[in-house]
Each structure stands twice: as C-alpha cells, then as structure tokens.
Amino acid sequence: MLKLIGKLLAVVPDAPEEVTKSGIIVHVAKDLQERKQTNTGVVKYKGKGVEEDINIGDRVLYIEGTYWKNDVRTNPNETQDEDDTIVFVGEHEIYCVIE
C-alpha cells in the first residue's frame, strides 16, 4: 500500500482498445511512455490534500504529463503496485470523474 502526500493520485490506467467498435485495428502503445494522450483509469490511492470530489475507485479522465522537456510532454512517474501499473498524476491533471 502507498501513502500519497499532498494533491497526488495513483491511477490504474485502462488498457487501450485494440479494435474500434467498427472493427478498425488501432495502434496499441507498448507502454505508457508511448501513450501521450488523454486517458481514463481508476483511482487506486489518493493523497490527503485531494478534494473530496475524487474518491478511491472513481473512474477519471486525466491527461498524462504536464511537464515539457525539449518541446515534448513527458510522462508522469509510473510504477508497479501488486499486479497493477499505476501512474502518479496531480489533482490538477484530472479533468473529471466519469459516472
């Protein structure tokens, strides 16, 4: 178990779809470094400073990375926790809770 501090969340990203509803095969990123886009996932841990509107277990829409280096948005930190890959995102990187 992780104890996050401040306005930080640990999100388990949803797996990308390999085939669209219409049957078109899409490129699937090999890892999070290759996926620089808006994503959805489930909040696994949250810091005490995070607003009460976001809870553990909520599905959220978030943006990967807000830091720029050499004109490229970099990926937030990621790690393995139990069997899950988790991505650390700041509260300001969460766009909304999906109900």
Buried (B, 14 or more C-beta within 10 A) or exposed (E): EBEBEEBBBBBBBEEEEEEEEEEEEEEEEEEBEEBBEEBBBBBBBBBEEBEEEBEEEBBBEBBBBEEEEEEEBBBBEBEEBEEBBBBBBBBEBBEEEEE
